[in-house]
Amino acid sequence: MADQALKQDAGKVRLSLVPASIVEAIARVRQYGLNKYGEDKSWKQVEPERFMDAFLRHVLEMWQNGMNAIDDESKLPSMWHAACNLAFLIELTEGEKNENLEV
């Protein structure tokens, strides 16, 4: 095991554990949203319930049409949209629910 005296990162989240494909998928949906809506932080002004509805619509689309369902408007995978909506929900509720989480 590496010497923690050289790099003090014990107990910090290992972001390298997150698959790069989900980061890219969310970024592509965000880019689509930026092109459509213009403002990159406007999502922070949206009620969480609307993201929950959008998340569920995309999940339902996959349920009805398979995991490779494509969103009619963006032509991006519904799974990517679901991931992005879930990311928004996590971000919007992080301060409320995740303050005391330990892994």
Secondary structure, DSSP 8 states (H G I E B T S, - for coil): ---TTTS--TTS--GGGS-HHHHHHHHHHHHHHHHHH--TTGGGGS-HHHHHHHHHHHHHHHHHH-TT-B-TTT-SBHHHHHHHHHHHHHHHHHHHHSTT---
